[in-house]
């Protein structure tokens, strides 16, 4: 009598083991790729500009000279964002300004060193008499009701545009301490920021 030996069940079991092993490996690879792509809470956003918005922006009307833009900058990310410069077609140049006390004890506005830092999950207010976006030389009159476009550049070189309505405002009469004011005495009054 001959006995036949069948190896098919063993082969089937081996095939099932291989399939399970491959499936487990595939799940591990997919999980690793997903974690890398999504990142954890420590992953930086794609750009600083993509996480920042501005609330209630506005610009002080001016026929010529200097004027300023205001509003509240909000950062929705887990990392700080830093604005290093600003531009607008309504002016030949812009500066980021702060209010500070000079050597004579006067409150003056001057360029902000290091830019505007918007903390993670926080805000940075731009207000008259405080930090603001300064239009150094208005090239076209800005009338109440006009819309002004401003482009902000961040530390990572990303940019964000916003539009702001112009309005009449009689405040913002601070002194400006310019770059060339070596003795600290040659100030420009904010009354020179166009007509009131």
WOLIN-V325639 format. One record per pair of residues at least 24 apart in sequence whose ideal C-beta (glycine too) atoms are under 8 Angstrom apart, sorted by the first residue. I is the first residue (numbers start at 1). GAP is how many residues later the second one is. D is the distance in Angstrom with one decimal. If there is no record, write none. Layout:
<<I & GAP & D> <I & GAP & D>>
This chain:
<<41 & 37 & 6.1> <42 & 36 & 7.7> <44 & 33 & 8.0> <44 & 35 & 5.4> <45 & 32 & 4.6> <45 & 33 & 8.0> <45 & 34 & 6.5> <47 & 107 & 7.2> <47 & 109 & 5.9> <47 & 111 & 3.5> <48 & 29 & 7.7> <48 & 31 & 7.7> <48 & 33 & 3.9> <48 & 34 & 6.9> <48 & 106 & 4.0> <48 & 107 & 6.5> <48 & 108 & 5.1> <48 & 110 & 5.5> <49 & 32 & 7.7> <49 & 103 & 7.2> <49 & 105 & 5.2> <49 & 107 & 8.0> <49 & 109 & 3.8> <49 & 110 & 5.7> <49 & 111 & 4.0> <50 & 108 & 6.9> <51 & 24 & 5.8> <51 & 25 & 4.9> <51 & 26 & 3.7> <51 & 28 & 7.9> <51 & 30 & 6.3> <52 & 24 & 7.6> <52 & 29 & 5.2> <52 & 31 & 7.9> <52 & 66 & 6.2> <52 & 100 & 7.8> <52 & 102 & 7.6> <52 & 108 & 6.0> <54 & 108 & 4.9> <57 & 93 & 7.8> <57 & 105 & 5.6> <57 & 106 & 7.5> <57 & 107 & 3.7> <57 & 108 & 7.9> <58 & 106 & 5.2> <58 & 107 & 5.7> <58 & 108 & 7.2> <58 & 109 & 5.4> <59 & 31 & 8.0> <59 & 76 & 7.6> <59 & 83 & 6.1> <59 & 89 & 4.7> <59 & 105 & 5.0> <59 & 106 & 7.3> <59 & 107 & 4.7> <59 & 108 & 7.5> <60 & 68 & 7.7> <60 & 106 & 7.3> <60 & 107 & 7.1> <60 & 108 & 7.9> <60 & 109 & 4.6> <60 & 112 & 6.2> <60 & 133 & 6.4> <60 & 134 & 7.3> <61 & 81 & 5.3> <61 & 82 & 5.7> <61 & 83 & 4.8> <61 & 85 & 7.5> <61 & 105 & 4.6> <61 & 106 & 6.4> <61 & 107 & 5.6> <61 & 108 & 7.4> <61 & 133 & 6.5> <61 & 134 & 7.8> <62 & 73 & 7.4> <62 & 76 & 4.9> <62 & 79 & 7.2> <62 & 80 & 5.3> <62 & 131 & 5.5> <62 & 132 & 2.4> <62 & 133 & 7.1> <63 & 75 & 7.3> <63 & 78 & 4.6> <63 & 79 & 7.9> <63 & 131 & 4.9> <63 & 132 & 5.3> <64 & 73 & 7.9> <64 & 74 & 5.4> <64 & 77 & 7.0> <64 & 130 & 6.0> <65 & 72 & 7.1> <65 & 73 & 6.2> <65 & 127 & 4.8> <65 & 128 & 5.7> <65 & 129 & 5.4> <66 & 68 & 6.4> <66 & 69 & 6.1> <66 & 70 & 6.0> <66 & 71 & 7.1> <66 & 72 & 7.2> <66 & 110 & 7.0> <66 & 122 & 7.2> <66 & 124 & 7.2> <66 & 126 & 6.3> <66 & 127 & 4.4> <66 & 128 & 7.5> <67 & 24 & 8.0> <67 & 67 & 8.0> <67 & 68 & 4.7> <67 & 71 & 5.8> <67 & 75 & 6.4> <67 & 126 & 4.8> <67 & 127 & 5.5> <68 & 29 & 7.4> <68 & 60 & 7.4> <68 & 64 & 4.2> <68 & 65 & 6.2> <68 & 66 & 5.3> <68 & 67 & 6.5> <68 & 104 & 6.4> <68 & 125 & 7.0> <69 & 57 & 6.9> <69 & 63 & 6.7> <69 & 64 & 4.1> <69 & 66 & 7.2> <69 & 79 & 7.0> <69 & 81 & 5.7> <69 & 95 & 5.7> <70 & 56 & 4.5> <70 & 57 & 5.8> <70 & 58 & 6.5> <70 & 62 & 5.7> <70 & 63 & 7.6> <71 & 55 & 5.5> <71 & 91 & 7.8> <71 & 93 & 6.8> <72 & 51 & 5.4> <72 & 52 & 7.5> <72 & 53 & 5.2> <72 & 54 & 7.2> <73 & 43 & 6.9> <73 & 45 & 5.1> <73 & 50 & 6.2> <73 & 51 & 4.5> <73 & 52 & 7.7> <73 & 53 & 6.9> <74 & 44 & 7.4> <74 & 48 & 7.8> <74 & 49 & 5.0> <75 & 43 & 4.1> <75 & 44 & 6.6> <75 & 45 & 6.4> <75 & 46 & 6.6> <75 & 47 & 6.0> <75 & 48 & 7.3> <75 & 49 & 7.9> <76 & 45 & 7.2> <77 & 43 & 6.2> <77 & 44 & 7.4> <78 & 42 & 5.1> <78 & 43 & 6.8> <79 & 41 & 5.4> <80 & 37 & 5.8> <80 & 38 & 6.4> <80 & 39 & 5.4> <80 & 40 & 5.4> <81 & 36 & 7.7> <81 & 37 & 4.6> <81 & 73 & 5.9> <81 & 74 & 7.6> <82 & 32 & 7.4> <82 & 33 & 4.9> <82 & 34 & 7.0> <82 & 35 & 5.3> <82 & 36 & 7.4> <82 & 72 & 6.2> <82 & 73 & 4.0> <83 & 32 & 5.2> <83 & 33 & 4.4> <83 & 35 & 7.2> <83 & 69 & 5.1> <83 & 70 & 7.1> <83 & 71 & 5.8> <83 & 72 & 7.9> <84 & 31 & 4.2> <84 & 69 & 5.8> <84 & 70 & 6.6> <84 & 71 & 5.5> <85 & 30 & 7.5> <85 & 67 & 7.6> <85 & 68 & 4.6> <86 & 47 & 5.0> <86 & 64 & 5.7> <86 & 65 & 6.7> <86 & 66 & 5.3> <86 & 67 & 7.1> <87 & 63 & 7.3> <87 & 64 & 5.0> <87 & 66 & 7.6> <88 & 47 & 6.5> <88 & 60 & 6.2> <88 & 61 & 6.3> <88 & 62 & 4.8> <88 & 63 & 7.1> <89 & 50 & 7.9> <89 & 60 & 6.7> <90 & 45 & 6.4> <90 & 48 & 6.2> <90 & 49 & 6.4> <90 & 50 & 5.9> <90 & 52 & 5.9> <90 & 58 & 5.2> <90 & 59 & 7.8> <91 & 44 & 3.9> <91 & 45 & 6.1> <91 & 46 & 5.7> <91 & 47 & 5.6> <91 & 48 & 6.0> <92 & 44 & 6.7> <92 & 45 & 4.5> <92 & 47 & 5.7> <93 & 43 & 4.6> <93 & 44 & 6.6> <94 & 39 & 6.1> <94 & 40 & 6.2> <94 & 41 & 5.9> <94 & 42 & 6.4> <94 & 56 & 7.6> <95 & 38 & 8.0> <95 & 39 & 4.6> <95 & 41 & 6.1> <96 & 35 & 7.5> <96 & 37 & 6.5> <96 & 38 & 7.4> <97 & 34 & 6.7> <97 & 35 & 5.3> <97 & 36 & 7.5> <97 & 37 & 4.5> <97 & 79 & 8.0> <98 & 32 & 7.6> <98 & 33 & 5.2> <99 & 30 & 6.2> <99 & 31 & 5.7> <99 & 32 & 7.4> <99 & 75 & 6.4> <102 & 75 & 5.8> <102 & 82 & 5.2> <103 & 81 & 5.3> <104 & 80 & 6.2> <104 & 81 & 7.9> <106 & 69 & 6.2> <106 & 81 & 7.7> <107 & 67 & 6.2> <107 & 68 & 7.3> <108 & 66 & 6.7> <108 & 67 & 4.6> <108 & 68 & 6.6> <108 & 69 & 4.1> <108 & 79 & 6.3> <109 & 25 & 7.2> <109 & 65 & 5.1> <109 & 66 & 7.0> <109 & 67 & 5.2> <109 & 68 & 7.0> <109 & 81 & 7.5> <110 & 66 & 7.4> <110 & 67 & 4.6> <110 & 68 & 8.0> <111 & 68 & 7.1> <115 & 40 & 6.9> <128 & 41 & 6.9> <128 & 43 & 4.8> <128 & 44 & 4.3> <129 & 42 & 7.0> <129 & 43 & 6.9> <129 & 45 & 6.4> <132 & 40 & 8.0> <134 & 42 & 8.0> <138 & 56 & 6.4> <141 & 53 & 7.9> <142 & 24 & 4.8> <142 & 52 & 7.4> <144 & 24 & 4.9> <168 & 28 & 7.9> <170 & 26 & 5.3>>
